[in-house]
Amino acid sequence: MSPFPPSVLAGSSEGLAEVLATLAEAVDTASTARRPDGPVPPGTPAEVLAAASRALGPAGLPAEGLGTKAALQLLTTVLTEHGIDLSHPRAAAHLQPPSLAVAVAADTLASAGNASLDTYDSGASALAVERWLIGTLIGLAGLGERADGVLTPGGSLSNLMGLLLARDATALRRGIDAREQGVGALPGPVVFCSELAHFSTHRACAALGLGEAAVHPVPVDEHRRMRPDALAAALDSLGPGRTPVAVVATAGTTDFGSVDPLPEIAEIAAGHGLWMHVDAAYGFGALFSQRLAGRLAGLDLADSVTLDLHKIGWQPAATGVLLVSDTTAFTSLDREVAYLNPVDDSEAGYDGLLGRSLQTTRRPDAVKAAATLLAYGRTGMARMVDACHGLARHAERRVLAEPRLELVAPAELTTVVFRYRAAGPALSDELNGALRRRLLESGTALIGRTEAATDGPGSPRRVCLKFTLLNPTATTDDIDGLVDTVLDAGRTCERLFEEGAA
Ligand SMILES: Cc1ncc(COP(=O)(O)O)c(C=O)c1O
């Protein structure tokens, strides 16, 4: 007889009951823990991290375990008392939403089952759930019959995979098998993207052996959208030793939510036989909303699309997705492995999704997203998107109405970029940086920071503040409170600067 009761394993029904009981105890612990008043624990990073480490105790494997209850209580306390609270209405820093309860419940179930997506015999029904989700997202994107997709560990990895498939497809068109010969065989590769593209595109080029110098940044217009005329000119002026590999259009730039003109870019790409990848990590969720979906017109023309449901989608990270317009694009990732997918097994239907991914073992992240989309439907998802967009529009109006604040970029999706005004640009840079750190240290608000050309395309980049509003339960009063908190911190910083104390 085993010394362990069945309830130690979450996948058994006894184990699932144990998970529930343990979670109930964690809820009790969390409700009595000293949660900070604001979204961030007050103190400097060194103080907060030292307090969390002290609560955990010295690193090292205890000789005797504390037991499930005590271990979970300890971690719950550490996370509650010294962690960030994304469900707080003044948490507005990153594209990192509060998670939906239904998604967390489904994710717990998925973890309990611990299925993997690489083979039928490691996943079974989890494969069907991922195919359901991919089919649903393909429908939203408007991609055709031949489209396909896969879940990934996030937007950065989806961008890497999109460029990998673009690289291999480009090579194949030239009769080169890039996976055998490497990229040395592809002379002078060039990847076009807007100057506001996410840095993961650049890093992907480095990782894929194209070199970061392969990135050709295309200027943006006054609405922070890639200029198609500049893209066309750049393509036309490429020398004979260069190989255009892809154009990466962004549908929802990280800071501004601006969407590159997809139809125009697609037309140029098609004219040059160029792969079009759309980084819709942030913007894809706008498709849930009738009001905002039109901004992504032309997404159906992409060869590949990055989207993150852990941004607009309210999923726990990671719920990244890569869609492709033609399933054969995945061919270069496919492998036949004796212990996973031998030919006779595959032919008999015992196949999995190994050939869609760079990963082998792969979590069933689709479960939480499928549960969410089934639970809320299009209307429910749209209401959350519209609520967050509405909050961003309200924040934009408040910023415009405040003499001490300057609007840098309007609310396209759910972000608003602005500055606290100070006497002179250099002082403003310093002051805005100090203001945000002050909010973090006091724990009163969690807001973002970035740099932007504040006086039109090509003007100097200045330090700005940013609200990323992804909490659908927040109200316009909460936004007013957030703006008031920023103004208070700004005034305090100004005073400290004047006194030379900052
Ligand atoms: C436009 C865009 N692309 C890609 C990413 C990277 O996504 P992830 O953090 O999931 O890797 C981000 C992250 O904010 C993003 O805004």
The ligand as an SDF file (V2000), in Angstrom:
LIG
                    3D

 16 16  0  0  0  0  0  0  0  0999 V2000
    2.6870   45.2750  -28.8960 C   0  0  0  0  0  0  0  0  0  0  0  0
    3.3090   44.2490  -28.0070 C   0  0  0  0  0  0  0  0  0  0  0  0
    3.8930   43.1720  -28.5450 N   0  0  0  0  0  0  0  0  0  0  0  0
    4.4690   42.2210  -27.7950 C   0  0  0  0  0  0  0  0  0  0  0  0
    4.4830   42.3280  -26.4240 C   0  0  0  0  0  0  0  0  0  0  0  0
    5.1550   41.2660  -25.5970 C   0  0  0  0  0  0  0  0  0  0  0  0
    4.2040   40.4840  -24.9430 O   0  0  0  0  0  0  0  0  0  0  0  0
    4.6170   39.5380  -23.7320 P   0  0  0  0  0  0  0  0  0  0  0  0
    4.9080   40.4520  -22.5850 O   0  0  0  0  0  0  0  0  0  0  0  0
    3.4210   38.6840  -23.5230 O   0  0  0  0  0  0  0  0  0  0  0  0
    5.8100   38.7600  -24.1440 O   0  0  0  0  0  0  0  0  0  0  0  0
    3.9060   43.4440  -25.8030 C   0  0  0  0  0  0  0  0  0  0  0  0
    3.9410   43.5970  -24.3500 C   0  0  0  0  0  0  0  0  0  0  0  0
    3.4740   44.5480  -23.7810 O   0  0  0  0  0  0  0  0  0  0  0  0
    3.2860   44.4180  -26.6180 C   0  0  0  0  0  0  0  0  0  0  0  0
    2.7180   45.5130  -26.0850 O   0  0  0  0  0  0  0  0  0  0  0  0
  1  2  1  0
  2  3  1  0
  2 15  2  0
  3  4  2  0
  4  5  1  0
  5  6  1  0
  5 12  2  0
  6  7  1  0
  7  8  1  0
  8  9  2  0
  8 10  1  0
  8 11  1  0
 12 13  1  0
 12 15  1  0
 13 14  2  0
 15 16  1  0
M  END
$$$$
